[in-house]
Every structure is written in structure tokens, then in C-alpha cells.
């Protein structure tokens, strides 16, 4: 039985397809991406969480939403954003198969 406020459990991430980003409902925290290679690659270029909302796991929630989207749409992810490449993927190695293969980068 879970009790308490548990803000992280109530986090809802919205896909804003027009602006190419995943964002919190209040639009204050977001993950920005660009589509490359005819829409087959999702290049995650920036993750932003305002200082007032840091420490709540929002960046991770945003990343999971983006990786789930990429996986369900057969996209490969390019982790240009330093948070994704240096923090999220090392902490969540199960997402490595979704990453764009280094061997294929020269063909972009």
C-alpha cells in the first residue's frame, strides 16, 4: 500500500510532436529532439529541468518517455544531450539497444 504525496508517481509527460519535444504538463521541464535520416533517427539534443524542479527525477521521466517513443516507432536514438549520454544511459543500460550504432555514424 503506497501512501504519501509521491510527486514522482504522478508525473505526466506529454509528447509535443509539433515542437519536437517531450515535456511536463506545465511545459517547464522538457526534452528536445530532432529527427534525422528521413525520420529514422531521434537525435536528443537537450534536456532542461528548471532549478525549482530538480531532484525529482523529471529528466529521467522525460528520457524514458523519449526512449519508449523511439522504441515503439522503430527509431534509433542519437544521445547528443550530455545528460542522456553521460547520465541516463549509463544508469539505464537496458536502453543501449535503442541507441544508434557507432558503426553506422559515418553514413549520416
FIDREN-38947 format. One record per residue: chain; residue in three letters; residue number from 1; x, y negated, z of N, C-alpha, C, O in turn. Coordinates in steps of 0.05 Angstrom, whole numbers. Last residue first. Layout:
atom mol=A | type=ala | seq=NUM | nX=X | nY=Y | nZ=Z | caX=X | caY=Y | caZ=Z | cX=X | cY=Y | cZ=Z | oX=X | oY=Y | oZ=Z
...
END
This chain:
atom mol=A | type=unk | seq=108 | nX=515 | nY=-180 | nZ=-840 | caX=495 | caY=-201 | caZ=-836 | cX=502 | cY=-225 | cZ=-854 | oX=488 | oY=-245 | oZ=-854
atom mol=A | type=unk | seq=107 | nX=554 | nY=-141 | nZ=-842 | caX=536 | caY=-143 | caZ=-865 | cX=515 | cY=-165 | cZ=-862 | oX=498 | oY=-168 | oZ=-880
atom mol=A | type=unk | seq=106 | nX=582 | nY=-141 | nZ=-795 | caX=595 | caY=-153 | caZ=-819 | cX=577 | cY=-156 | cZ=-843 | oX=582 | oY=-170 | oZ=-861
atom mol=A | type=unk | seq=105 | nX=550 | nY=-112 | nZ=-759 | caX=550 | caY=-141 | caZ=-758 | cX=562 | cY=-154 | cZ=-784 | oX=553 | oY=-175 | oZ=-792
atom mol=A | type=unk | seq=104 | nX=551 | nY=-57 | nZ=-754 | caX=536 | caY=-68 | caZ=-777 | cX=538 | cY=-99 | cZ=-779 | oX=528 | oY=-110 | oZ=-798
atom mol=A | type=unk | seq=103 | nX=578 | nY=-45 | nZ=-708 | caX=589 | caY=-35 | caZ=-733 | cX=576 | cY=-48 | cZ=-758 | oX=587 | oY=-49 | oZ=-779
atom mol=A | type=unk | seq=102 | nX=546 | nY=-62 | nZ=-667 | caX=570 | caY=-78 | caZ=-674 | cX=581 | cY=-70 | cZ=-701 | oX=592 | oY=-87 | oZ=-715
atom mol=A | type=unk | seq=101 | nX=477 | nY=-58 | nZ=-673 | caX=502 | caY=-44 | caZ=-674 | cX=525 | cY=-62 | cZ=-682 | oX=523 | oY=-76 | oZ=-703
atom mol=A | type=unk | seq=100 | nX=434 | nY=-92 | nZ=-630 | caX=444 | caY=-90 | caZ=-658 | cX=472 | cY=-78 | cZ=-657 | oX=488 | oY=-86 | oZ=-641
atom mol=A | type=unk | seq=99 | nX=400 | nY=-56 | nZ=-578 | caX=419 | caY=-77 | caZ=-588 | cX=428 | cY=-71 | cZ=-616 | oX=429 | oY=-48 | oZ=-625
atom mol=A | type=unk | seq=98 | nX=372 | nY=-13 | nZ=-562 | caX=357 | caY=-34 | caZ=-577 | cX=376 | cY=-55 | cZ=-589 | oX=368 | oY=-70 | oZ=-607
atom mol=A | type=unk | seq=97 | nX=406 | nY=17 | nZ=-531 | caX=399 | caY=28 | caZ=-558 | cX=383 | cY=7 | cZ=-575 | oX=382 | oY=10 | oZ=-599
atom mol=A | type=unk | seq=96 | nX=409 | nY=-14 | nZ=-482 | caX=431 | caY=-15 | caZ=-502 | cX=423 | cY=-4 | cZ=-529 | oX=432 | oY=-14 | oZ=-549
atom mol=A | type=unk | seq=95 | nX=372 | nY=-9 | nZ=-442 | caX=364 | caY=-25 | caZ=-466 | cX=386 | cY=-25 | cZ=-487 | oX=381 | oY=-36 | oZ=-509
atom mol=A | type=unk | seq=94 | nX=396 | nY=17 | nZ=-401 | caX=376 | caY=33 | caZ=-417 | cX=367 | cY=17 | cZ=-441 | oX=355 | oY=29 | oZ=-460
atom mol=A | type=unk | seq=93 | nX=426 | nY=-18 | nZ=-372 | caX=439 | caY=-5 | caZ=-395 | cX=419 | cY=12 | cZ=-412 | oX=426 | oY=19 | oZ=-434
atom mol=A | type=unk | seq=92 | nX=419 | nY=-69 | nZ=-340 | caX=398 | caY=-52 | caZ=-351 | cX=408 | cY=-37 | cZ=-376 | oX=398 | oY=-42 | oZ=-398
atom mol=A | type=unk | seq=91 | nX=464 | nY=-97 | nZ=-328 | caX=447 | caY=-88 | caZ=-306 | cX=425 | cY=-69 | cZ=-314 | oX=413 | oY=-55 | oZ=-298
atom mol=A | type=unk | seq=90 | nX=483 | nY=-109 | nZ=-380 | caX=499 | caY=-93 | caZ=-361 | cX=483 | cY=-82 | cZ=-337 | oX=489 | oY=-60 | oZ=-327
atom mol=A | type=unk | seq=89 | nX=438 | nY=-140 | nZ=-398 | caX=444 | caY=-113 | caZ=-410 | cX=462 | cY=-97 | cZ=-392 | oX=457 | oY=-73 | oZ=-388
atom mol=A | type=unk | seq=88 | nX=439 | nY=-186 | nZ=-362 | caX=416 | caY=-169 | caZ=-366 | cX=423 | cY=-141 | cZ=-376 | oX=416 | oY=-121 | oZ=-364
atom mol=A | type=unk | seq=87 | nX=494 | nY=-208 | nZ=-365 | caX=479 | caY=-201 | caZ=-340 | cX=458 | cY=-180 | cZ=-345 | oX=458 | oY=-159 | oZ=-333
atom mol=A | type=unk | seq=86 | nX=516 | nY=-217 | nZ=-415 | caX=533 | caY=-214 | caZ=-392 | cX=520 | cY=-205 | cZ=-367 | oX=533 | oY=-194 | oZ=-349
atom mol=A | type=unk | seq=85 | nX=474 | nY=-220 | nZ=-454 | caX=498 | caY=-204 | caZ=-459 | cX=515 | cY=-198 | cZ=-434 | oX=526 | oY=-176 | oZ=-431
atom mol=A | type=unk | seq=84 | nX=435 | nY=-253 | nZ=-429 | caX=428 | caY=-227 | caZ=-439 | cX=453 | cY=-209 | cZ=-442 | oX=452 | oY=-187 | oZ=-433
atom mol=A | type=unk | seq=83 | nX=465 | nY=-299 | nZ=-415 | caX=451 | caY=-284 | caZ=-394 | cX=444 | cY=-256 | cZ=-404 | oX=448 | oY=-237 | oZ=-389
atom mol=A | type=unk | seq=82 | nX=484 | nY=-316 | nZ=-465 | caX=503 | caY=-305 | caZ=-446 | cX=489 | cY=-290 | cZ=-423 | oX=499 | oY=-270 | oZ=-413
atom mol=A | type=unk | seq=81 | nX=452 | nY=-301 | nZ=-526 | caX=450 | caY=-314 | caZ=-500 | cX=468 | cY=-301 | cZ=-480 | oX=468 | oY=-276 | oZ=-477
atom mol=A | type=unk | seq=80 | nX=459 | nY=-262 | nZ=-565 | caX=475 | caY=-286 | caZ=-566 | cX=475 | cY=-301 | cZ=-539 | oX=496 | oY=-311 | oZ=-531
atom mol=A | type=unk | seq=79 | nX=447 | nY=-203 | nZ=-575 | caX=447 | caY=-217 | caZ=-550 | cX=466 | cY=-241 | cZ=-549 | oX=485 | oY=-242 | oZ=-535
atom mol=A | type=unk | seq=78 | nX=403 | nY=-181 | nZ=-622 | caX=430 | caY=-193 | caZ=-620 | cX=430 | cY=-210 | cZ=-595 | oX=415 | oY=-229 | oZ=-592
atom mol=A | type=unk | seq=77 | nX=364 | nY=-123 | nZ=-627 | caX=369 | caY=-148 | caZ=-613 | cX=398 | cY=-156 | cZ=-615 | oX=416 | oY=-140 | oZ=-610
atom mol=A | type=unk | seq=76 | nX=321 | nY=-98 | nZ=-679 | caX=346 | caY=-96 | caZ=-663 | cX=352 | cY=-123 | cZ=-651 | oX=345 | oY=-144 | oZ=-663
atom mol=A | type=unk | seq=75 | nX=254 | nY=-76 | nZ=-681 | caX=274 | caY=-97 | caZ=-685 | cX=299 | cY=-90 | cZ=-669 | oX=297 | oY=-77 | oZ=-648
atom mol=A | type=unk | seq=74 | nX=205 | nY=-47 | nZ=-678 | caX=229 | caY=-36 | caZ=-692 | cX=249 | cY=-58 | cZ=-700 | oX=260 | oY=-57 | oZ=-722
atom mol=A | type=unk | seq=73 | nX=168 | nY=-65 | nZ=-644 | caX=166 | caY=-75 | caZ=-671 | cX=190 | cY=-66 | cZ=-688 | oX=195 | oY=-78 | oZ=-709
atom mol=A | type=unk | seq=72 | nX=181 | nY=-45 | nZ=-595 | caX=155 | caY=-36 | caZ=-606 | cX=151 | cY=-46 | cZ=-635 | oX=134 | oY=-36 | oZ=-648
atom mol=A | type=unk | seq=71 | nX=231 | nY=-71 | nZ=-587 | caX=229 | caY=-42 | caZ=-589 | cX=203 | cY=-33 | cZ=-603 | oX=204 | oY=-16 | oZ=-620
atom mol=A | type=unk | seq=70 | nX=215 | nY=-125 | nZ=-583 | caX=234 | caY=-116 | caZ=-604 | cX=231 | cY=-86 | cZ=-608 | oX=230 | oY=-77 | oZ=-631
atom mol=A | type=unk | seq=69 | nX=182 | nY=-122 | nZ=-537 | caX=172 | caY=-131 | caZ=-563 | cX=189 | cY=-122 | cZ=-586 | oX=179 | oY=-111 | oZ=-606
atom mol=A | type=unk | seq=68 | nX=220 | nY=-106 | nZ=-499 | caX=196 | caY=-89 | caZ=-505 | cX=184 | cY=-96 | cZ=-532 | oX=177 | oY=-79 | oZ=-547
atom mol=A | type=unk | seq=67 | nX=253 | nY=-151 | nZ=-501 | caX=264 | caY=-125 | caZ=-509 | cX=241 | cY=-105 | cZ=-515 | oX=242 | oY=-90 | oZ=-534
atom mol=A | type=unk | seq=66 | nX=218 | nY=-191 | nZ=-482 | caX=230 | caY=-193 | caZ=-508 | cX=240 | cY=-166 | cZ=-518 | oX=236 | oY=-159 | oZ=-542
atom mol=A | type=unk | seq=65 | nX=206 | nY=-171 | nZ=-430 | caX=184 | caY=-176 | caZ=-450 | cX=195 | cY=-177 | cZ=-478 | oX=184 | oY=-166 | oZ=-497
atom mol=A | type=unk | seq=64 | nX=257 | nY=-170 | nZ=-408 | caX=243 | caY=-145 | caZ=-411 | cX=220 | cY=-149 | cZ=-432 | oX=216 | oY=-131 | oZ=-449
atom mol=A | type=unk | seq=63 | nX=267 | nY=-226 | nZ=-407 | caX=284 | caY=-208 | caZ=-424 | cX=270 | cY=-182 | cZ=-429 | oX=270 | oY=-171 | oZ=-451
atom mol=A | type=unk | seq=62 | nX=229 | nY=-244 | nZ=-371 | caX=229 | caY=-254 | caZ=-398 | cX=244 | cY=-235 | cZ=-417 | oX=235 | oY=-229 | oZ=-439
atom mol=A | type=unk | seq=61 | nX=246 | nY=-217 | nZ=-325 | caX=219 | caY=-212 | caZ=-335 | cX=217 | cY=-221 | cZ=-365 | oX=205 | oY=-207 | oZ=-381
atom mol=A | type=unk | seq=60 | nX=297 | nY=-241 | nZ=-319 | caX=295 | caY=-212 | caZ=-324 | cX=268 | cY=-205 | cZ=-336 | oX=266 | oY=-189 | oZ=-355
atom mol=A | type=unk | seq=59 | nX=282 | nY=-293 | nZ=-307 | caX=298 | caY=-288 | caZ=-331 | cX=297 | cY=-258 | cZ=-339 | oX=295 | oY=-252 | oZ=-362
atom mol=A | type=unk | seq=58 | nX=254 | nY=-285 | nZ=-258 | caX=240 | caY=-293 | caZ=-282 | cX=256 | cY=-288 | cZ=-308 | oX=244 | oY=-279 | oZ=-328
atom mol=A | type=unk | seq=57 | nX=272 | nY=-274 | nZ=-208 | caX=273 | caY=-253 | caZ=-228 | cX=260 | cY=-260 | cZ=-254 | oX=254 | oY=-242 | oZ=-270
atom mol=A | type=unk | seq=56 | nX=276 | nY=-315 | nZ=-173 | caX=251 | caY=-300 | caZ=-172 | cX=250 | cY=-277 | cZ=-193 | oX=231 | oY=-262 | oZ=-195
atom mol=A | type=unk | seq=55 | nX=319 | nY=-347 | nZ=-179 | caX=320 | caY=-328 | caZ=-157 | cX=295 | cY=-311 | cZ=-155 | oX=293 | oY=-295 | oZ=-137
atom mol=A | type=unk | seq=54 | nX=288 | nY=-409 | nZ=-198 | caX=309 | caY=-390 | caZ=-199 | cX=309 | cY=-372 | cZ=-175 | oX=299 | oY=-379 | oZ=-154
atom mol=A | type=unk | seq=53 | nX=252 | nY=-451 | nZ=-199 | caX=241 | caY=-424 | caZ=-202 | cX=263 | cY=-402 | cZ=-203 | oX=256 | oY=-379 | oZ=-208
atom mol=A | type=unk | seq=52 | nX=279 | nY=-498 | nZ=-197 | caX=258 | caY=-494 | caZ=-177 | cX=247 | cY=-465 | cZ=-177 | oX=233 | oY=-457 | oZ=-159
atom mol=A | type=unk | seq=51 | nX=311 | nY=-497 | nZ=-242 | caX=324 | caY=-492 | caZ=-216 | cX=303 | cY=-486 | cZ=-194 | oX=308 | oY=-471 | oZ=-176
atom mol=A | type=unk | seq=50 | nX=279 | nY=-462 | nZ=-296 | caX=285 | caY=-486 | caZ=-281 | cX=295 | cY=-480 | cZ=-253 | oX=288 | oY=-459 | oZ=-242
atom mol=A | type=unk | seq=49 | nX=309 | nY=-420 | nZ=-341 | caX=292 | caY=-419 | caZ=-317 | cX=299 | cY=-444 | cZ=-302 | oX=322 | oY=-448 | oZ=-294
atom mol=A | type=unk | seq=48 | nX=320 | nY=-397 | nZ=-406 | caX=320 | caY=-420 | caZ=-388 | cX=300 | cY=-416 | cZ=-366 | oX=277 | oY=-408 | oZ=-370
atom mol=A | type=unk | seq=47 | nX=361 | nY=-369 | nZ=-455 | caX=342 | caY=-363 | caZ=-433 | cX=344 | cY=-386 | cZ=-414 | oX=365 | oY=-394 | oZ=-406
atom mol=A | type=unk | seq=46 | nX=374 | nY=-363 | nZ=-524 | caX=374 | caY=-380 | caZ=-500 | cX=353 | cY=-370 | cZ=-480 | oX=331 | oY=-363 | oZ=-488
atom mol=A | type=unk | seq=45 | nX=375 | nY=-327 | nZ=-567 | caX=395 | caY=-348 | caZ=-566 | cX=396 | cY=-364 | cZ=-540 | oX=416 | oY=-377 | oZ=-534
atom mol=A | type=unk | seq=44 | nX=369 | nY=-266 | nZ=-592 | caX=361 | caY=-281 | caZ=-568 | cX=383 | cY=-302 | cZ=-563 | oX=406 | oY=-295 | oZ=-556
atom mol=A | type=unk | seq=43 | nX=350 | nY=-248 | nZ=-652 | caX=373 | caY=-260 | caZ=-640 | cX=364 | cY=-276 | cZ=-616 | oX=352 | oY=-297 | oZ=-619
atom mol=A | type=unk | seq=42 | nX=324 | nY=-193 | nZ=-679 | caX=316 | caY=-214 | caZ=-660 | cX=341 | cY=-223 | cZ=-646 | oX=353 | oY=-209 | oZ=-630
atom mol=A | type=unk | seq=41 | nX=319 | nY=-170 | nZ=-745 | caX=336 | caY=-175 | caZ=-722 | cX=325 | cY=-197 | cZ=-705 | oX=317 | oY=-218 | oZ=-715
atom mol=A | type=unk | seq=40 | nX=284 | nY=-170 | nZ=-787 | caX=291 | caY=-144 | caZ=-775 | cX=308 | cY=-146 | cZ=-749 | oX=310 | oY=-127 | oZ=-734
atom mol=A | type=unk | seq=39 | nX=274 | nY=-216 | nZ=-815 | caX=256 | caY=-209 | caZ=-793 | cX=262 | cY=-183 | cZ=-780 | oX=246 | oY=-173 | oZ=-763
atom mol=A | type=unk | seq=38 | nX=315 | nY=-220 | nZ=-852 | caX=288 | caY=-215 | caZ=-862 | cX=269 | cY=-207 | cZ=-840 | oX=249 | oY=-192 | oZ=-845
atom mol=A | type=unk | seq=37 | nX=358 | nY=-232 | nZ=-816 | caX=358 | caY=-209 | caZ=-834 | cX=330 | cY=-201 | cZ=-843 | oX=323 | oY=-178 | oZ=-840
atom mol=A | type=unk | seq=36 | nX=327 | nY=-258 | nZ=-756 | caX=347 | caY=-258 | caZ=-777 | cX=343 | cY=-233 | cZ=-794 | oX=328 | oY=-215 | oZ=-788
atom mol=A | type=unk | seq=35 | nX=293 | nY=-302 | nZ=-713 | caX=292 | caY=-277 | caZ=-729 | cX=312 | cY=-279 | cZ=-751 | oX=315 | oY=-300 | oZ=-764
atom mol=A | type=unk | seq=34 | nX=311 | nY=-324 | nZ=-649 | caX=309 | caY=-330 | caZ=-678 | cX=308 | cY=-303 | cZ=-692 | oX=321 | oY=-284 | oZ=-683
atom mol=A | type=unk | seq=33 | nX=285 | nY=-343 | nZ=-584 | caX=298 | caY=-325 | caZ=-603 | cX=295 | cY=-336 | cZ=-631 | oX=279 | oY=-353 | oZ=-637
atom mol=A | type=unk | seq=32 | nX=284 | nY=-361 | nZ=-515 | caX=282 | caY=-369 | caZ=-543 | cX=297 | cY=-349 | cZ=-561 | oX=318 | oY=-340 | oZ=-554
atom mol=A | type=unk | seq=31 | nX=248 | nY=-355 | nZ=-458 | caX=270 | caY=-342 | caZ=-473 | cX=265 | cY=-348 | cZ=-502 | oX=244 | oY=-342 | oZ=-513
atom mol=A | type=unk | seq=30 | nX=231 | nY=-397 | nZ=-402 | caX=227 | caY=-385 | caZ=-428 | cX=252 | cY=-372 | cZ=-439 | oX=274 | oY=-377 | oZ=-429
atom mol=A | type=unk | seq=29 | nX=192 | nY=-433 | nZ=-356 | caX=214 | caY=-415 | caZ=-360 | cX=209 | cY=-401 | cZ=-386 | oX=187 | oY=-393 | oZ=-393
atom mol=A | type=unk | seq=28 | nX=147 | nY=-465 | nZ=-365 | caX=171 | caY=-477 | caZ=-354 | cX=196 | cY=-459 | cZ=-357 | oX=218 | oY=-470 | oZ=-359
atom mol=A | type=unk | seq=27 | nX=97 | nY=-447 | nZ=-380 | caX=116 | caY=-455 | caZ=-401 | cX=142 | cY=-467 | cZ=-391 | oX=157 | oY=-478 | oZ=-407
atom mol=A | type=unk | seq=26 | nX=63 | nY=-423 | nZ=-346 | caX=65 | caY=-452 | caZ=-343 | cX=85 | cY=-464 | cZ=-364 | oX=90 | oY=-488 | oZ=-364
atom mol=A | type=unk | seq=25 | nX=70 | nY=-370 | nZ=-360 | caX=44 | caY=-383 | caZ=-366 | cX=46 | cY=-413 | cZ=-365 | oX=33 | oY=-427 | oZ=-380
atom mol=A | type=unk | seq=24 | nX=136 | nY=-364 | nZ=-389 | caX=117 | caY=-360 | caZ=-366 | cX=92 | cY=-376 | cZ=-374 | oX=92 | oY=-393 | oZ=-391
atom mol=A | type=unk | seq=23 | nX=151 | nY=-338 | nZ=-455 | caX=150 | caY=-359 | caZ=-434 | cX=131 | cY=-351 | cZ=-412 | oX=113 | oY=-334 | oZ=-415
atom mol=A | type=unk | seq=22 | nX=188 | nY=-327 | nZ=-512 | caX=172 | caY=-314 | caZ=-491 | cX=173 | cY=-333 | cZ=-468 | oX=195 | oY=-344 | oZ=-462
atom mol=A | type=unk | seq=21 | nX=187 | nY=-356 | nZ=-578 | caX=196 | caY=-353 | caZ=-551 | cX=177 | cY=-337 | cZ=-534 | oX=153 | oY=-335 | oZ=-540
atom mol=A | type=unk | seq=20 | nX=172 | nY=-382 | nZ=-628 | caX=192 | caY=-361 | caZ=-625 | cX=204 | cY=-360 | cZ=-598 | oX=229 | oY=-362 | oZ=-594
atom mol=A | type=unk | seq=19 | nX=129 | nY=-414 | nZ=-633 | caX=154 | caY=-427 | caZ=-625 | cX=177 | cY=-407 | cZ=-621 | oX=199 | oY=-415 | oZ=-613
atom mol=A | type=unk | seq=18 | nX=92 | nY=-375 | nZ=-650 | caX=96 | caY=-399 | caZ=-666 | cX=123 | cY=-412 | cZ=-659 | oX=137 | oY=-421 | oZ=-677
atom mol=A | type=unk | seq=17 | nX=90 | nY=-337 | nZ=-608 | caX=101 | caY=-330 | caZ=-634 | cX=108 | cY=-354 | cZ=-651 | oX=129 | oY=-355 | oZ=-665
atom mol=A | type=unk | seq=16 | nX=99 | nY=-331 | nZ=-548 | caX=92 | caY=-355 | caZ=-563 | cX=104 | cY=-351 | cZ=-591 | oX=127 | oY=-360 | oZ=-596
atom mol=A | type=unk | seq=15 | nX=77 | nY=-286 | nZ=-503 | caX=93 | caY=-288 | caZ=-528 | cX=82 | cY=-311 | cZ=-544 | oX=59 | oY=-312 | oZ=-552
atom mol=A | type=unk | seq=14 | nX=83 | nY=-293 | nZ=-433 | caX=67 | caY=-297 | caZ=-457 | cX=85 | cY=-299 | cZ=-481 | oX=106 | oY=-312 | oZ=-480
atom mol=A | type=unk | seq=13 | nX=83 | nY=-259 | nZ=-372 | caX=99 | caY=-270 | caZ=-394 | cX=82 | cY=-271 | cZ=-419 | oX=69 | oY=-251 | oZ=-426
atom mol=A | type=unk | seq=12 | nX=67 | nY=-267 | nZ=-306 | caX=56 | caY=-260 | caZ=-333 | cX=73 | cY=-275 | cZ=-354 | oX=76 | oY=-299 | oZ=-352
atom mol=A | type=unk | seq=11 | nX=78 | nY=-242 | nZ=-243 | caX=89 | caY=-257 | caZ=-265 | cX=77 | cY=-248 | cZ=-291 | oX=77 | oY=-224 | oZ=-297
atom mol=A | type=unk | seq=10 | nX=63 | nY=-215 | nZ=-198 | caX=42 | caY=-230 | caZ=-212 | cX=52 | cY=-245 | cZ=-236 | oX=37 | oY=-260 | oZ=-249
atom mol=A | type=unk | seq=9 | nX=109 | nY=-196 | nZ=-176 | caX=90 | caY=-176 | caZ=-186 | cX=68 | cY=-190 | cZ=-203 | oX=55 | oY=-177 | oZ=-220
atom mol=A | type=unk | seq=8 | nX=133 | nY=-241 | nZ=-156 | caX=144 | caY=-229 | caZ=-180 | cX=125 | cY=-208 | cZ=-192 | oX=126 | oY=-204 | oZ=-216
atom mol=A | type=unk | seq=7 | nX=102 | nY=-254 | nZ=-109 | caX=101 | caY=-271 | caZ=-133 | cX=111 | cY=-257 | cZ=-158 | oX=99 | oY=-259 | oZ=-180
atom mol=A | type=unk | seq=6 | nX=82 | nY=-229 | nZ=-59 | caX=94 | caY=-215 | caZ=-82 | cX=92 | cY=-230 | cZ=-108 | oX=81 | oY=-219 | oZ=-127
atom mol=A | type=unk | seq=5 | nX=52 | nY=-236 | nZ=-11 | caX=47 | caY=-253 | caZ=-34 | cX=58 | cY=-241 | cZ=-60 | oX=45 | oY=-242 | oZ=-81
atom mol=A | type=unk | seq=4 | nX=26 | nY=-175 | nZ=19 | caX=43 | caY=-199 | caZ=18 | cX=38 | cY=-214 | cZ=-8 | oX=22 | oY=-205 | oZ=-25
atom mol=A | type=unk | seq=3 | nX=29 | nY=-104 | nZ=5 | caX=16 | caY=-128 | caZ=16 | cX=35 | cY=-151 | cZ=14 | oX=59 | oY=-147 | oZ=7
atom mol=A | type=unk | seq=2 | nX=16 | nY=-41 | nZ=-21 | caX=32 | caY=-65 | caZ=-23 | cX=16 | cY=-89 | cZ=-12 | oX=-7 | oY=-94 | oZ=-19
atom mol=A | type=unk | seq=1 | nX=17 | nY=24 | nZ=0 | caX=0 | caY=0 | caZ=0 | cX=18 | cY=-25 | cZ=0 | oX=33 | oY=-29 | oZ=19
END
